[in-house]
Amino acid sequence: MPKITTLTALFAAVFLLTACSEPAVTNNDPKVTAEPVVSQQQREPLLTVYKTSTCGCCKTWISHIEQNGITAIAKDYDDLSFIKNRYGIQPNHISCHTAVSENGYVFEGHIPAKYILMFLAEPVANAIGLTVPAMPLGSPGMEVGDRFMPYEILVFLKDGTSKVYAKVDGYDMQF
């Protein structure tokens, strides 16, 4: 009789331990929340933004791109001409700040984040990057009430030429 009692007790203990334990977690369990594997294509693009420390519109533009899916690292310099020269930005393409992506594309001026993301997803062949020359009123970072000045976003190429990448005819086209 003790053999049966011992076996019964052992069986009961195993049953209770199994019944009270957490269920096994498998990858097929819809309740499982695992950390996703984030590839470089899935994470936010990173831009290094070269600007002067006193430029308020540059700070506002950085806020715009960060609110729209781009990570920014700001670097302040008193003189940005060496940055413009390093990245081949022609005088007719210059604006107040220069942003450079991890893969070397250059974004000069107040380009809406929407167009930066489009360009990074499908870069133009032989392009250095995009530019919004000067500082158009109503572009991201250059907002003044409800005033808006239509402008063009140019793609500037390694051969020194540029062409229209997008025309922004209204404020809402920037988002």
C-alpha positions in Angstrom: 0.0 0.0 0.0 2.8 2.5 0.7 4.0 2.1 -2.9 0.6 3.2 -4.3 0.4 6.1 -1.8 3.9 7.3 -2.8 3.1 7.1 -6.5 -0.3 8.8 -6.0 1.4 11.5 -3.9 4.1 12.0 -6.6 1.5 12.1 -9.4 -0.6 14.6 -7.4 2.4 16.8 -6.8 3.4 16.8 -10.4 -0.1 17.5 -11.5 -0.5 20.4 -9.0 2.8 21.9 -10.0 2.0 21.7 -13.7 -1.5 23.0 -13.2 -0.3 26.0 -11.2 2.6 27.0 -13.4 2.5 29.6 -16.1 1.7 28.2 -19.5 4.6 27.8 -21.9 5.1 30.9 -24.1 5.5 30.2 -27.8 5.9 32.4 -30.7 2.4 31.4 -31.8 0.8 32.8 -28.7 -1.0 36.0 -29.7 -0.5 37.4 -26.2 3.3 37.4 -26.5 4.8 40.8 -26.7 8.4 40.6 -27.7 10.8 43.4 -28.6 10.7 43.8 -32.3 13.9 43.5 -34.2 14.5 47.0 -35.7 16.5 47.1 -38.8 18.2 50.2 -40.1 15.4 50.6 -42.6 12.8 50.6 -39.9 14.2 53.1 -37.5 13.9 56.8 -37.8 16.4 58.4 -40.2 19.2 60.4 -38.5 20.3 63.8 -39.7 23.2 65.8 -38.4 22.2 69.4 -38.6 24.8 72.1 -38.9 23.6 75.5 -37.9 24.6 78.6 -35.9 23.7 78.8 -32.2 21.6 81.9 -32.6 19.3 80.8 -35.5 15.8 80.4 -34.1 14.3 79.2 -37.4 16.8 76.3 -37.5 15.7 75.2 -34.1 12.1 75.4 -35.2 12.9 73.4 -38.3 14.6 70.7 -36.2 11.5 70.5 -34.1 9.4 70.0 -37.3 11.6 67.1 -38.6 11.7 65.4 -35.1 7.9 65.6 -34.9 7.7 64.0 -38.3 9.8 60.9 -37.9 13.4 62.1 -38.2 16.0 62.1 -35.5 18.3 65.2 -35.4 21.7 65.9 -33.9 22.4 69.6 -33.9 25.9 71.0 -34.2 26.5 74.7 -33.8 29.2 76.6 -35.6 29.9 80.4 -36.0 30.7 80.0 -39.7 29.0 77.3 -41.9 30.9 78.0 -45.1 33.3 75.1 -44.6 30.2 72.8 -44.3 28.7 74.1 -47.5 32.0 73.7 -49.3 32.6 70.2 -47.9 29.2 68.9 -49.2 29.4 70.7 -52.6 26.5 73.2 -52.0 26.5 75.8 -54.7 25.9 79.4 -53.8 22.5 79.4 -55.5 21.4 76.5 -53.3 22.5 77.9 -49.9 20.2 78.4 -46.9 20.7 78.9 -43.2 21.4 75.3 -42.1 22.7 72.1 -43.6 21.6 68.6 -42.6 23.4 65.4 -43.6 22.0 61.9 -43.4 24.0 58.8 -42.2 24.4 57.7 -45.9 25.8 61.1 -46.9 22.8 62.8 -48.5 22.6 66.6 -47.9 19.4 68.5 -47.1 19.9 72.3 -47.3 17.4 74.7 -45.8 13.8 74.5 -44.8 12.8 71.2 -46.5 9.6 69.7 -45.1 10.3 66.3 -43.4 7.8 64.7 -45.8 10.1 65.3 -48.7 13.2 64.3 -46.9 11.6 60.9 -46.0 10.4 60.5 -49.6 13.9 61.2 -50.9 15.6 58.8 -48.4 13.2 56.1 -49.4 13.9 56.6 -53.1 17.1 58.6 -53.7 17.6 60.3 -57.1 20.5 58.9 -59.1 23.7 61.1 -58.9 22.1 63.4 -56.3 23.9 65.1 -53.5 20.5 65.9 -51.9 17.7 68.4 -51.7 17.6 72.1 -51.2 15.1 74.8 -50.5 17.3 77.9 -51.3 16.8 81.0 -49.3 14.2 80.9 -46.5 10.6 80.9 -48.0 8.0 82.4 -45.8 5.7 79.6 -44.4 8.1 76.8 -45.0 8.8 74.6 -41.8 10.7 76.8 -39.4 9.7 80.0 -41.2 6.1 80.2 -40.2 4.7 83.7 -39.7 1.0 83.5 -38.9 -0.9 82.2 -41.9 1.4 83.8 -44.5 2.8 81.5 -47.1 5.1 81.9 -50.2 5.0 79.0 -52.7 8.5 77.5 -53.3 10.3 74.7 -55.0 12.4 71.9 -53.5 15.3 71.2 -55.8 17.4 68.1 -56.1 21.0 69.1 -56.6 23.3 66.8 -58.5 27.0 65.8 -58.3 27.6 67.6 -61.7 26.6 70.9 -60.2 23.2 71.1 -61.8 19.8 71.0 -60.1 16.2 70.3 -61.1 12.8 70.6 -59.5 12.1 67.8 -57.1 8.7 69.1 -55.9 6.6 72.3 -56.0 5.0 73.4 -52.8 2.1 75.6 -53.7 0.3 75.6 -50.4 1.0 75.3 -46.7 -0.8 71.9 -46.4 1.4 70.3 -49.1 4.3 70.3 -46.6 2.7 67.7 -44.3 
